[in-house]
Amino acid sequence: KATVSVLNWVCLVSETMRGAVAVGLLCGVAAAAAAADFYNAGTPAGVPRSYDCAVRKHAWAFGKQTLPRAGGFRTLYDALQLQACGVPAPEEGAAPLEPLAYPNPRGGVVAHVKSGAAAGGDGSPEAPYG
């Protein structure tokens, strides 16, 4: 693992400095070594790695199709740990995803709910639904 960390550092420096081809090959070896396993994969016992990776790749493709504004959807790539399946990381080009913002409602009806409230409430602050 220490060797992989050193190689990853070399890859980062060479990428920043537009390093030589030999260093690029070395980086490929580091990436393959780093892709050896998942971190807390959550996969049930007995599921073949090939199937696990295929499902993760499908989930990433579905996510990119469902939310095209995410571009390569690097956050989903990382969450699915696709580096452990040998899938190359997407480019970072897409803007960060911002949550949708809805204006606060003005007027209308507000129903108040409180767990453990007595039955028969009318949804008001004084008598919330239970």
C-alpha positions, 0 to 999 in steps of 0.5 A: 500500500505504501508503494501505491501511495508513492506511485500515486504521488508521482502520478499527480506530480507528473500529471501537473508537470505533463510528465513523460510516457514512462511515468504514465506507464508507471501511473497505470500500474499504480492505478491497477494496484489501487483498484485492487479492492472496494472500501466497505463494498456492501456487496453480499457474500457470494456475489461474483465481482464481475456481477457486482462491477456490472451492476455498479457500471449500470447504476452509473450509466443510469445516473448519467442518463437520469441527470445529464447536467452532472456530466461524467457524474464523478460523485456517483463514480466515486460513490459506486467505487468504480475505480475498484472495477478498473473503470477509468475516472471521468473528467471533472468538467461538469459544474458541481451539482446545486440543490434545487431551490424552491421559494418558500410558500406564501399563504395556503394551508399548513398541516402540523404533525407531531409524533405521539400527539393525541388522536383527533387533532385538526392539524393546527399548531394547538392540536397537531395530527398524530 
